[in-house]
Amino acid sequence: MAKLTIEDLKKIKEQTAKSTSLRDGDANVKITVHMGTCGIAAGARAVMNALMEEMAAADRQDIRVVTSGCMGMCSSEPNVTVEIQNGEPIVYQHMDSNRMRQVFKRHALLGEVQTDFALAKM
Amino acid sequence: MRELSLHILDIAENGITAGADCIHILVEEDRTTDLLTLKITDNGQGMPAEKIKKLTDPFVTSRTTRRVGLGLSLLAAAADRCAGRLTVETEPGAGTEVGATFRYSHIDRAPVGDMAATITTLIMGNPQIDFVYTHIIDGEEFTLDTRELKAEMGNLSLTNPVVVHHLTASIRHSLGQLIAKNGP
C-alpha cells in the first residue's frame, strides 16, 4: 500500500523550514475563493491553484486563504473576494489563473484594487 | 464538469457545509471489472429521509442564495450516462455517503482528472477539517490522512503555502507511480 511516507513528510518539512520565515501573527489579508458547484464548474479550482502557487512564492504569513460556497452570483463565477484589514471587501469576477496572479500581486500584496476585474464592493 | 475530480471537490464542499469535521474520499479504478467508483463520506448533519428522493432534482436545494442546486444532479447525470448510478445513504445526525459508479471504459466518462489539485484545494481552504483520501488503481492503493499529516508536521501548518506546494507535488508523484505500476 502506497502512502505518503515519513521520508516524504520529512523532506517537505525540511524544504519548508528552509524557505519560509515562520512569522506567526494575525491575518491582515483574507482571500476567499468561492467554491460552489457554479464556481467549480467555471474554473475555481484552477484559480485556487494559481493562488496557492503565488502564496508559496510570496511567503507572507499574514495572508489567509479560505474557500466558501456560492454567493448567488453564479453568472460571474469564478468569484474571488479580497479583504484587507479595515478595508472594504472587493469581489472579483470571471477570474482565471492569470487574473488571480495579478490580483494577488497588486491587491493582496500592494493594496491596489484591480477595478478592471472587480464586480462589486461589499 | 470536465473532470470527475471536480465533482469530488463539489460534493466534499457539500459535506463541509453540512458541518462535517472529517471527510473520506475514495476513488477506485478497476479495469478488470471495467468499473470506476467514487465515494465521498462525511460525518456532517445528514438529511431526513424524505429529502433523499428529491436529491437529484435541481430545483430542490437547502441553500438560500438561489433556488437551484446542481451539484448532486450533475454527478447523477454524469454517472447515468456512463451506465452507472448515484447512491446516497444518509441519516439525520449520522452523516452522508455519496457514491457514484461509472463504466470505466465508457466513451462519455470524464477523466478522473487532477486529484492532487482537488485534495490540496480542500486542505488549503478548510484547515479545520480532516480528509482521508484513498485512491485504488487495479488493487494498488494510495492513502493520505490529514490527521496523520498534522501529527507528523508538528507546529507546521498544513495550510502553509510551501507545505501545500510540496504536498501537491508529492500526491502527483505517488499517483503517477500507481498508474505506472499498472501499465497503460
HADDOCK unambig.tbl for C-alpha pairs under 7 A between the chains (distance, minus, plus):
assign (segid A and resid 1 and name CA) (segid B and resid 140 and name CA) 6.47 0.50 0.50
assign (segid A and resid 1 and name CA) (segid B and resid 141 and name CA) 5.07 0.50 0.50
assign (segid A and resid 1 and name CA) (segid B and resid 142 and name CA) 6.11 0.50 0.50
assign (segid A and resid 2 and name CA) (segid B and resid 141 and name CA) 5.75 0.50 0.50
assign (segid A and resid 2 and name CA) (segid B and resid 142 and name CA) 4.56 0.50 0.50
assign (segid A and resid 2 and name CA) (segid B and resid 143 and name CA) 6.73 0.50 0.50
assign (segid A and resid 3 and name CA) (segid B and resid 142 and name CA) 5.29 0.50 0.50
assign (segid A and resid 3 and name CA) (segid B and resid 143 and name CA) 5.22 0.50 0.50
assign (segid A and resid 3 and name CA) (segid B and resid 144 and name CA) 6.40 0.50 0.50
assign (segid A and resid 4 and name CA) (segid B and resid 144 and name CA) 6.43 0.50 0.50
assign (segid A and resid 12 and name CA) (segid B and resid 163 and name CA) 6.35 0.50 0.50
assign (segid A and resid 12 and name CA) (segid B and resid 166 and name CA) 6.02 0.50 0.50
assign (segid A and resid 13 and name CA) (segid B and resid 153 and name CA) 6.90 0.50 0.50
assign (segid A and resid 16 and name CA) (segid B and resid 162 and name CA) 5.80 0.50 0.50
assign (segid A and resid 16 and name CA) (segid B and resid 163 and name CA) 6.15 0.50 0.50
assign (segid A and resid 36 and name CA) (segid B and resid 10 and name CA) 6.77 0.50 0.50
assign (segid A and resid 37 and name CA) (segid B and resid 10 and name CA) 5.76 0.50 0.50
assign (segid A and resid 37 and name CA) (segid B and resid 70 and name CA) 6.63 0.50 0.50
assign (segid A and resid 37 and name CA) (segid B and resid 71 and name CA) 5.49 0.50 0.50
assign (segid A and resid 40 and name CA) (segid B and resid 6 and name CA) 6.64 0.50 0.50
assign (segid A and resid 40 and name CA) (segid B and resid 10 and name CA) 6.93 0.50 0.50
assign (segid A and resid 41 and name CA) (segid B and resid 1 and name CA) 5.58 0.50 0.50
assign (segid A and resid 45 and name CA) (segid B and resid 121 and name CA) 6.99 0.50 0.50
assign (segid A and resid 48 and name CA) (segid B and resid 121 and name CA) 6.69 0.50 0.50
assign (segid A and resid 49 and name CA) (segid B and resid 117 and name CA) 6.91 0.50 0.50
assign (segid A and resid 52 and name CA) (segid B and resid 161 and name CA) 6.07 0.50 0.50
assign (segid A and resid 53 and name CA) (segid B and resid 165 and name CA) 6.84 0.50 0.50
assign (segid A and resid 55 and name CA) (segid B and resid 161 and name CA) 5.61 0.50 0.50
assign (segid A and resid 56 and name CA) (segid B and resid 161 and name CA) 4.53 0.50 0.50
assign (segid A and resid 56 and name CA) (segid B and resid 162 and name CA) 4.79 0.50 0.50
assign (segid A and resid 56 and name CA) (segid B and resid 165 and name CA) 6.75 0.50 0.50
assign (segid A and resid 65 and name CA) (segid B and resid 125 and name CA) 6.25 0.50 0.50
assign (segid A and resid 66 and name CA) (segid B and resid 125 and name CA) 4.31 0.50 0.50
assign (segid A and resid 66 and name CA) (segid B and resid 126 and name CA) 6.66 0.50 0.50
assign (segid A and resid 67 and name CA) (segid B and resid 125 and name CA) 4.68 0.50 0.50
assign (segid A and resid 67 and name CA) (segid B and resid 126 and name CA) 6.99 0.50 0.50
assign (segid A and resid 71 and name CA) (segid B and resid 65 and name CA) 6.16 0.50 0.50
assign (segid A and resid 72 and name CA) (segid B and resid 65 and name CA) 4.98 0.50 0.50
assign (segid A and resid 72 and name CA) (segid B and resid 66 and name CA) 5.78 0.50 0.50
